[in-house]
């Protein structure tokens, strides 16, 4: 459902939430190794998230990426919409431009409930809370 770019963004944000702070930043090189993601691709994703104020960064030799408490209060729906666009939860699952409630594709009504459910859950849990669950369950991102 989400693009590869979006998947990397979600994984990066959750890792940052669980492992960084203003005192403990991570460089893109190190994060790309942890996530097994292409470094330059990840750097572009992180800059997009910084420009949208969804993550924080400091430039320079002691710089890096991190999440503030305000960033952790955000939700994953914001990350998804930043990367894949605001229509990701509304667009046709088959990619048909003419699909709508008036002219539904064969999967329109079945996928609507599914997408709304995912959107609801991504909107209603903070990034910080999800990161805590990951830490408690020792799940690798």
N, C-alpha and C positions, 0 to 999 in steps of 0.2 A: 504494500500500500504506500509506503514512504520510499522516496528515492534513496539511493546509496549515500548521497550527500547528507540527507536528513538523518539517516541511521548513524553516520559518523558524528554528526552534530549532537545527537541525543547521547551517544556513548561518551563523547568528550565532556559534555556538560555534567553528566552524572559522575564521571571520574573526578572532574574538578570539584564538584560539590562534596564528594567524599574525602578527597585527599589534599585540598589546597585551602589557603587563607592568604590574607595580605602578607603574613609573615612567611608563608610557605608556598611560593608560586612554582609553577612548572613551565619549562621552556617547551616550545612546540616540538623540538627534536625528541625530547624525552617522552612527551605525550604520544607522538606518532609511534614510538617504539612500544609503549604500553598497549596502545590500541591496535597495533599492527596496521596502521593507516599510512598512506603516502604523505610524506611530510609537507610538500608544497600544497597539495590538495587540502590537507587539514589546516594549514596556515590560512588559506583563503576562507575556509569555513569559519575559523575562529575570529578572523577580522570582521566578517559579516555579523557575527554574534556580538562582538564588541561594539560595532557601529549601531547596533540595535539596543545597546545597553542591557543585554541579556547575560553577558559575562564581563569580567573586568580584566585589564591588562596594564602593565607598566613596561615601558621601553627601557633599554639599556642593559649593561652587563649583569645587573642583579634583578632584571625584569622577568616577566613571564605572565602567564595567565592564571587567574584564580576567580573564585566566587566570593562575593560579599554576602552578608546576611540578606540584603535587599535582593541580590540575584537569586539566592536560595529560596526566597519567598515567591519567586515566579513559578510558572508551571510549564510542563513539557508541550502543551498546545502552543504556547508562545514560540517555542523553539521550532516546532513543526511548521507553523505559519510563516515564521521568518525565513526558513530555508525553502520550503515547497510552495509557499504562497497561501493566501487566505482561503482559496477555493478548494484546497486539498480535501476537506471534509464534505464538500458539496458537489464536486465534479463527478461525472459518470465513471463508474468503476471499469467500464469497457473503453473509456476515452472517447465516447461519441459526443460530438459537440451539440447535437440536436436533442439529446436526452433531457427530459424534464418530467414533472408529474403529469403534464398534459400529453407528452409524447415519450413514454418510458421505454427504456431498453429492456431486454428480457430479464435483467438482474436488478433493475432500478429499485423496486420496493424491498427486495430481500437485502440488498446492500445498504439501503438507507438506514435501517435499524442497526446494522453492524457498525457503520461509520459514526452514527450518532452516539452509540455506546462507547466507542473508542474516544471520540472527542470529549464526551462527558468525563471519562476517567482521566484523561490527560489534563483537562482543565481543573479538576477538583482535587488534585494532590500536588503539594508543593514539591519543587525539586529537592529541597532539603529533606523532606519526609521520605521521599523515594531513596535518596542517598543513605539515610539512616537505615532503612530496610536492607539495602544492599550490604552495608557494613555488618549489620547484625546477622545476616544470613551468609556472609562471606561469599557472595556471588561475584564472579569475575565478569567485568564488563567487556 
